[in-house]
Amino acid sequence: MRRLFVFLGILLVALVIYGCDALNVSQEAKLSLPFGRSYNYDDIMVVRAVDGDTLKLENGERVRLIGIDTPEMHESNKLYKDSQRTGQDIRTIQAMGKKSYIFTRDLVEGKRVRLEFDVEKKDRYERLLAYVYLKDGTFLNAEIVKQGYASLMTYPPNVKYADDFVRLYREARENSRGLWKE
């Protein structure tokens, strides 16, 4: 019995490392292993907006929208740091965070999207870093900035649209859109 388990273990490792073709296993007999699965990021469902700049996909992964930063709506170290940095009280920041979240949620939740990656695909929290496009062509990251629901957050080397975001941010502030309404 022990030999059978050793043999099956070796066979499984060989299938994972070398693939079925190298072992002359037919296409019908290939194993479907749950780890290492790749997803089609050209057509994937957003199951929910976590906050104004983070999404959860149907495959369970989280996406952090590149180039933008929305106010925090949940208690966190960042919320307190933002309060100290801006001089705004926590409740005001959380209220703005809720507005950003609702804007993002209404645009993307329950919809299929396409992800575009820049130089780095994941952040230190293992979230995907992406530019997100709705099926109608709307560039989500840019739309959130354009409508005044996000500030800018640029971390090189992911700077592909940084200049566009700066222009949209200035326009939103100058035209008192979204969070910048007086």
C-alpha positions in Angstrom: 0.0 0.0 0.0 2.8 2.4 0.8 4.4 1.8 -2.6 1.1 2.7 -4.3 0.9 6.1 -2.4 4.6 6.8 -3.3 3.9 6.0 -6.9 0.8 8.2 -7.0 2.6 11.0 -5.3 5.5 10.8 -7.9 2.9 10.7 -10.7 1.1 13.8 -9.4 4.3 15.7 -9.0 5.4 14.8 -12.5 2.0 15.9 -13.9 2.3 19.2 -12.2 6.0 19.8 -13.2 6.1 18.4 -16.7 2.5 18.5 -17.8 0.5 15.6 -19.2 2.0 15.8 -22.7 5.5 14.8 -21.5 4.0 11.7 -19.9 1.9 10.8 -23.0 -1.4 11.2 -21.2 -4.3 12.0 -23.4 -6.1 15.4 -23.3 -9.2 13.6 -21.8 -7.2 12.2 -18.9 -5.6 15.5 -17.8 -6.2 16.4 -14.2 -7.7 19.7 -13.2 -5.8 21.0 -10.3 -7.2 23.9 -8.2 -3.9 25.8 -7.6 -2.2 27.8 -10.3 -5.4 28.5 -12.1 -5.4 31.4 -14.5 -8.3 33.7 -15.0 -9.5 35.7 -18.0 -9.1 39.2 -16.8 -10.5 40.5 -20.1 -14.0 39.4 -18.9 -14.4 39.0 -15.2 -17.3 39.9 -12.8 -16.9 42.5 -10.0 -19.0 41.0 -7.2 -18.6 44.0 -4.9 -16.9 47.2 -4.3 -15.0 46.9 -1.0 -14.5 50.7 -0.9 -14.0 53.5 -3.4 -10.8 52.2 -4.8 -10.8 48.4 -4.1 -13.0 45.7 -5.8 -13.6 42.1 -5.2 -13.8 39.8 -8.2 -15.8 36.6 -8.8 -12.7 34.5 -8.4 -12.2 35.9 -4.8 -9.3 38.2 -5.7 -9.2 41.9 -4.7 -8.2 44.6 -7.1 -6.7 47.9 -6.0 -7.3 50.6 -8.6 -4.0 52.0 -9.8 -3.3 55.7 -9.5 -6.2 56.8 -7.3 -7.0 57.0 -3.6 -10.4 57.5 -2.0 -11.1 58.5 1.6 -11.3 55.7 4.2 -14.8 54.8 5.4 -13.7 52.2 7.9 -11.6 52.5 11.0 -8.0 52.0 10.1 -4.5 53.4 10.7 -4.8 55.1 7.4 -8.0 56.9 8.5 -6.2 58.3 11.5 -3.1 59.3 9.5 -5.3 61.0 6.9 -7.1 62.9 9.7 -3.8 64.1 11.1 -2.4 65.0 7.7 -5.4 66.9 6.5 -6.7 68.3 9.7 -10.2 66.9 9.0 -12.1 65.1 11.6 -12.6 61.3 11.3 -16.4 61.5 10.7 -15.9 63.9 7.8 -13.4 61.6 6.1 -15.6 58.6 6.7 -18.6 60.4 5.2 -16.5 61.3 2.1 -15.3 57.7 1.9 -18.9 56.5 1.9 -19.7 58.8 -1.0 -16.7 57.5 -3.0 -17.7 53.9 -2.2 -21.3 54.5 -3.3 -20.1 56.1 -6.6 -17.8 53.2 -7.3 -20.3 50.6 -6.3 -23.0 52.1 -8.6 -20.6 52.1 -11.5 -19.1 48.7 -11.3 -20.7 46.3 -8.8 -22.3 43.2 -10.5 -20.7 44.1 -13.9 -18.2 42.4 -16.1 -15.0 44.3 -16.6 -11.6 44.1 -18.2 -8.4 44.6 -16.2 -5.3 46.2 -17.6 -2.1 45.8 -15.7 0.9 48.0 -15.5 4.5 47.1 -14.5 3.6 45.5 -11.1 0.7 43.1 -11.0 0.3 42.8 -7.2 0.9 45.0 -4.2 2.4 44.0 -0.9 -1.1 42.8 0.3 -1.4 40.5 -2.7 -4.1 42.5 -4.3 -4.1 42.9 -8.0 -3.1 46.3 -9.2 -5.1 47.3 -12.2 -6.8 49.8 -14.5 -10.4 48.7 -14.8 -12.6 49.1 -17.9 -16.4 48.5 -18.0 -17.8 46.7 -21.1 -19.1 50.1 -22.5 -15.4 51.3 -22.5 -15.6 53.5 -19.4 -12.2 53.7 -17.8 -13.2 53.3 -14.1 -10.1 54.7 -12.5 -10.3 57.8 -14.6 -14.0 58.2 -14.2 -13.8 58.2 -10.4 -11.1 60.9 -10.5 -13.0 62.9 -13.2 -16.2 62.9 -11.2 -14.3 64.1 -8.1 -14.5 61.0 -5.9 -10.7 60.3 -5.6 -7.4 62.0 -5.0 -4.2 60.8 -6.8 -1.8 58.2 -5.5 1.0 57.4 -7.9 3.6 54.7 -7.0 6.2 54.2 -9.6 6.6 52.1 -11.7 2.8 52.0 -12.2 2.5 55.4 -13.9 1.0 54.7 -17.3 -1.9 57.1 -16.9 -0.5 59.4 -14.2 -0.6 62.5 -16.4 -4.2 61.9 -17.4 -5.2 61.4 -13.8 -3.5 64.7 -12.9 -5.5 66.6 -15.6 -8.8 65.0 -14.6 -8.1 65.7 -10.9 -7.5 69.4 -11.5 -10.6 69.6 -13.7 -12.7 68.0 -10.9 -11.4 70.4 -8.3 -11.8 73.4 -10.5 -15.3 72.5 -11.4 -16.3 71.4 -7.8 -17.3 67.9 -8.7 -18.0 65.1 -6.3 -16.2 65.5 -3.0 -14.9 68.9 -4.1 -18.3 70.5 -4.0 -18.3 73.6 -1.8 
